[in-house]
Amino acid sequence: METKRDGKKKQTTVITYGTFDLMHEGHIRLLERAKQLGDFLIVGVTSDTYDRQRGKLNVRQSLTERIENVRRTGLADLIIVEEYEGQKVEDILRYNVDIFVIGSDWKGKFDYLSNYCQVVYLERTKGISSTQKRGIVRLGIIGPGRVARRFVQESRFVSGVSVEAVFHPVEAKAREFAQELELAWGGSEWQQFVESVDAVYVATPHHLHVEYALRSLEEGKHVLIEKPLALSRSDAERVFALARQHGLVAMEAIKTAFMPAFRKLIGIALSGTIGDIVYVDATFTKLIPEKGREFDPNLMGGAFTELASYVLLPIARLAGKRKWDAELRFLTKRGQSGVDVWTNVEVIVGSLVGFGKVGLRAKGEGHLVIGGTEGYIYVPAPWWKTSYFEIRREKPSDNRVVSDAFEGEGFRYEIAEFISAIQQGRKPVGLADDDSVWMSWIIERFLRGEGVKEVKS
Ligand code: CTP
């Protein structure tokens, strides 16, 4: 305790911050030692949004529960919420803090605060962490292709998951991938593969998604299935029925569905901010040379099977249950191999109309517009990597920009949601089984040629 000029003792104020998820001995020991350094302990608990923004995904407990964890220790004199980057300096000034305390895993990171107060790094308690308490999901990949490579790289930013193994019927392909990405196992032995993992990511060409998803579910493994999950309604229903029967998570890997800003967008649009929703207009085009998997009819290639999941996603989410009454119209153009290289779909659901454009051999503006009776929501290209959007109104001065966390390729939010759903024994939030089944049904209708008009090539 230091003495003030007027002779009265000034109390020493200590501050520390953390997530305090699934409270453990390490947290308690840190708080005890922090308390001993002064007379008044302030504990900052990170908000859910801030954790997401700083890339800490997969936190199990809500902010309220985590605050309660800290309160129950009886060590904090004041609990505050840490909501944004840069808040620490403001807190230190506002509360006249003398000592900033944090665990040694942050050594050096907060030296800049020494301009404002004393900075103390306390030795971290060994052998315990929230990450460890949440458990690690061992994940295996089926189909070592381009998307799987990006997936492995992004998974390293999600706590609680470890990609352990990769399967391909051609042994050498799996081995090469495992070596390149430093995975523990790569091979063509199915039984060995499934036994070494808790969950599977199916990243094969489209026509094999269902077969591998069902095989994995039968072995008791959770499944994350690349889009499109299935090419027919009944196949998609089989996948979800088997998952339900075994109490497992089955989720379609449409990364946009799980991006924080996209989830916000859907919530805002549904809450009436732009009035009644009149139309949804989404475009996704990708120019690629006319060869390879995407153009192979035997592998169910084509622009629609490749990209429709993206443009159908906002339509499915905004139409809700009404989507099953949809009237469909397709306009399509085929390429040399016979698959579609450009398709336009119109989905009419009561008073709501969805327009989706996809293309592999024609480029278009990749934006998303949701039009309403009182304004519209605009997401600039590439809207499927949603980081921000604008709510626009008749009077431009009433416009508003909304943003949320977006890091890397955006895959990490999908992986985090899959892992959280497994760990918490719940359904994924952001994409319902019913949405995936509906999208498979639309793809089925297109492949069957129902309501399809062809444009001359
Ligand atoms: N802490 C500690 N010893 C541990 C774990 C955490 O001293 N074994 C400290 C951290 O250094 C930090 C505070 O407790 O000062 C809050 O940390 P938090 O990030 O909430 O806990 P972790 O267990 O590290 O969480 P996670 O595994 O999710 O990163």
Residues whose N, C-alpha, C, O or C-beta is under 5 A from the ligand:
A	BS01	CTP	Y17 G18 T19 F20 D21 G26 H27 L30 I102 G103 S104 D105 E123 R124 T125 K126 I128 S129 S130 T131
